[in-house]
Amino acid sequence: MEAENFSFDSIMDARRKAVEHSIRPISIEELKSLEESLFRDASDVWYEPFRQFVDENRHSTFYHAAVDDQIQVVYCRDKEKGIWFIPERAVGILEAKELEILKEIVDAR
């Protein structure tokens, strides 16, 4: 069996292009709705940190983007913080490299 050609750089480039294409400001009301699709109930370990982050920064501008492989991001440019998630499967904090890419994308708009 032949090994698949795997190019991390091409995957990351495709994801960046998808974010550039799909990123848009998202309202607090939309974030609250998104919260419902992300967390099945309040016992999820990410529920409270997500809710608190949104509540603490409700006067900031948030951005939402979707990537072709189901990954989505929520980014707060004012606080330079964000999360990635795959609905009903996984959630994580965006790290410095991803935040820098999102900053570049948002600032270029």
Short mmCIF file of the C-alpha atoms (twelve columns), coordinates in Angstrom:
data_MODEL
# 
_entry.id   MODEL 
# 
loop_
_atom_site.group_PDB 
_atom_site.id 
_atom_site.type_symbol 
_atom_site.label_atom_id 
_atom_site.label_alt_id 
_atom_site.label_comp_id 
_atom_site.label_asym_id 
_atom_site.label_seq_id 
_atom_site.Cartn_x 
_atom_site.Cartn_y 
_atom_site.Cartn_z 
_atom_site.pdbx_PDB_model_num 
ATOM 1   C CA . MET A 1   0.000   0.000  0.000  1 
ATOM 2   C CA . GLU A 2   1.380   3.404  -0.966 1 
ATOM 3   C CA . ALA A 3   1.674   6.170  1.610  1 
ATOM 4   C CA . GLU A 4   -0.565  9.163  1.074  1 
ATOM 5   C CA . ASN A 5   1.083   12.433 0.163  1 
ATOM 6   C CA . PHE A 6   0.600   14.555 3.251  1 
ATOM 7   C CA . SER A 7   1.466   18.223 3.138  1 
ATOM 8   C CA . PHE A 8   0.903   20.069 6.373  1 
ATOM 9   C CA . ASP A 9   1.687   23.369 4.634  1 
ATOM 10  C CA . SER A 10  -0.972  22.816 1.968  1 
ATOM 11  C CA . ILE A 11  -3.561  21.911 4.617  1 
ATOM 12  C CA . MET A 12  -2.761  25.052 6.615  1 
ATOM 13  C CA . ASP A 13  -2.823  27.186 3.465  1 
ATOM 14  C CA . ALA A 14  -6.254  25.823 2.534  1 
ATOM 15  C CA . ARG A 15  -7.527  26.510 6.048  1 
ATOM 16  C CA . ARG A 16  -6.201  30.073 5.971  1 
ATOM 17  C CA . LYS A 17  -7.932  30.709 2.641  1 
ATOM 18  C CA . ALA A 18  -11.193 29.318 4.024  1 
ATOM 19  C CA . VAL A 19  -10.931 31.623 7.039  1 
ATOM 20  C CA . GLU A 20  -10.146 34.619 4.817  1 
ATOM 21  C CA . HIS A 21  -13.213 33.828 2.739  1 
ATOM 22  C CA . SER A 22  -15.638 33.143 5.583  1 
ATOM 23  C CA . ILE A 23  -14.599 35.439 8.437  1 
ATOM 24  C CA . ARG A 24  -17.203 37.953 9.507  1 
ATOM 25  C CA . PRO A 25  -18.213 39.917 12.576 1 
ATOM 26  C CA . ILE A 26  -20.606 38.003 14.811 1 
ATOM 27  C CA . SER A 27  -23.018 39.560 17.291 1 
ATOM 28  C CA . ILE A 28  -23.360 38.599 20.949 1 
ATOM 29  C CA . GLU A 29  -26.811 37.190 20.140 1 
ATOM 30  C CA . GLU A 30  -25.311 34.981 17.412 1 
ATOM 31  C CA . LEU A 31  -22.580 33.862 19.811 1 
ATOM 32  C CA . LYS A 32  -25.223 32.874 22.353 1 
ATOM 33  C CA . SER A 33  -26.953 30.832 19.657 1 
ATOM 34  C CA . LEU A 34  -23.645 29.278 18.644 1 
ATOM 35  C CA . GLU A 35  -23.066 28.385 22.289 1 
ATOM 36  C CA . GLU A 36  -26.204 26.253 22.194 1 
ATOM 37  C CA . SER A 37  -24.894 24.255 19.243 1 
ATOM 38  C CA . LEU A 38  -21.443 23.875 20.802 1 
ATOM 39  C CA . PHE A 39  -22.370 22.630 24.236 1 
ATOM 40  C CA . ARG A 40  -25.030 20.048 24.885 1 
ATOM 41  C CA . ASP A 41  -25.325 21.119 28.521 1 
ATOM 42  C CA . ALA A 42  -23.674 23.227 31.209 1 
ATOM 43  C CA . SER A 43  -21.605 20.267 32.443 1 
ATOM 44  C CA . ASP A 44  -19.297 20.505 29.414 1 
ATOM 45  C CA . VAL A 45  -15.863 21.635 30.659 1 
ATOM 46  C CA . TRP A 46  -15.713 24.368 27.985 1 
ATOM 47  C CA . TYR A 47  -19.193 25.768 28.589 1 
ATOM 48  C CA . GLU A 48  -18.344 28.107 31.464 1 
ATOM 49  C CA . PRO A 49  -15.044 29.433 30.021 1 
ATOM 50  C CA . PHE A 50  -16.770 30.158 26.684 1 
ATOM 51  C CA . ARG A 51  -19.764 31.851 28.319 1 
ATOM 52  C CA . GLN A 52  -17.526 33.874 30.622 1 
ATOM 53  C CA . PHE A 53  -15.264 34.960 27.740 1 
ATOM 54  C CA . VAL A 54  -18.266 36.204 25.759 1 
ATOM 55  C CA . ASP A 55  -19.834 37.931 28.765 1 
ATOM 56  C CA . GLU A 56  -16.603 39.658 29.831 1 
ATOM 57  C CA . ASN A 57  -16.028 40.965 26.324 1 
ATOM 58  C CA . ARG A 58  -19.574 41.749 25.236 1 
ATOM 59  C CA . HIS A 59  -18.529 45.252 24.105 1 
ATOM 60  C CA . SER A 60  -15.747 43.896 21.897 1 
ATOM 61  C CA . THR A 61  -16.025 42.856 18.285 1 
ATOM 62  C CA . PHE A 62  -16.009 39.107 17.743 1 
ATOM 63  C CA . TYR A 63  -15.356 37.345 14.459 1 
ATOM 64  C CA . HIS A 64  -16.506 33.930 13.326 1 
ATOM 65  C CA . ALA A 65  -15.057 31.826 10.525 1 
ATOM 66  C CA . ALA A 66  -15.590 28.307 9.224  1 
ATOM 67  C CA . VAL A 67  -13.026 26.027 7.641  1 
ATOM 68  C CA . ASP A 68  -13.925 23.413 5.044  1 
ATOM 69  C CA . ASP A 69  -13.166 20.485 7.350  1 
ATOM 70  C CA . GLN A 70  -15.786 21.529 9.948  1 
ATOM 71  C CA . ILE A 71  -13.409 23.492 12.148 1 
ATOM 72  C CA . GLN A 72  -14.753 26.873 13.191 1 
ATOM 73  C CA . VAL A 73  -13.128 29.748 15.056 1 
ATOM 74  C CA . VAL A 74  -14.363 32.598 17.222 1 
ATOM 75  C CA . TYR A 75  -11.861 35.429 17.548 1 
ATOM 76  C CA . CYS A 76  -11.888 38.613 19.634 1 
ATOM 77  C CA . ARG A 77  -9.485  41.105 18.052 1 
ATOM 78  C CA . ASP A 78  -9.748  43.539 20.989 1 
ATOM 79  C CA . LYS A 79  -8.476  40.937 23.469 1 
ATOM 80  C CA . GLU A 80  -6.352  38.871 21.047 1 
ATOM 81  C CA . LYS A 81  -8.056  35.689 22.197 1 
ATOM 82  C CA . GLY A 82  -10.066 33.032 20.490 1 
ATOM 83  C CA . ILE A 83  -11.201 29.443 20.333 1 
ATOM 84  C CA . TRP A 84  -11.489 26.766 17.674 1 
ATOM 85  C CA . PHE A 85  -14.151 24.116 17.711 1 
ATOM 86  C CA . ILE A 86  -15.718 21.241 15.886 1 
ATOM 87  C CA . PRO A 87  -19.392 21.299 16.918 1 
ATOM 88  C CA . GLU A 88  -20.284 18.547 19.388 1 
ATOM 89  C CA . ARG A 89  -16.775 17.059 19.170 1 
ATOM 90  C CA . ALA A 90  -13.916 19.294 20.298 1 
ATOM 91  C CA . VAL A 91  -13.020 22.785 21.532 1 
ATOM 92  C CA . GLY A 92  -9.670  24.429 22.182 1 
ATOM 93  C CA . ILE A 93  -7.900  27.730 22.758 1 
ATOM 94  C CA . LEU A 94  -6.241  29.399 19.781 1 
ATOM 95  C CA . GLU A 95  -2.497  29.671 20.242 1 
ATOM 96  C CA . ALA A 96  -0.182  32.576 19.394 1 
ATOM 97  C CA . LYS A 97  0.483   31.533 15.789 1 
ATOM 98  C CA . GLU A 98  -3.217  31.159 14.967 1 
ATOM 99  C CA . LEU A 99  -4.041  34.439 16.723 1 
ATOM 100 C CA . GLU A 100 -1.395  36.243 14.663 1 
ATOM 101 C CA . ILE A 101 -2.878  34.859 11.440 1 
ATOM 102 C CA . LEU A 102 -6.384  35.945 12.479 1 
ATOM 103 C CA . LYS A 103 -5.077  39.397 13.433 1 
ATOM 104 C CA . GLU A 104 -3.520  39.757 9.965  1 
ATOM 105 C CA . ILE A 105 -6.730  38.628 8.261  1 
ATOM 106 C CA . VAL A 106 -8.986  40.937 10.284 1 
ATOM 107 C CA . ASP A 107 -6.648  43.929 9.978  1 
ATOM 108 C CA . ALA A 108 -6.485  43.471 6.202  1 
ATOM 109 C CA . ARG A 109 -10.274 43.850 5.898  1 
# 
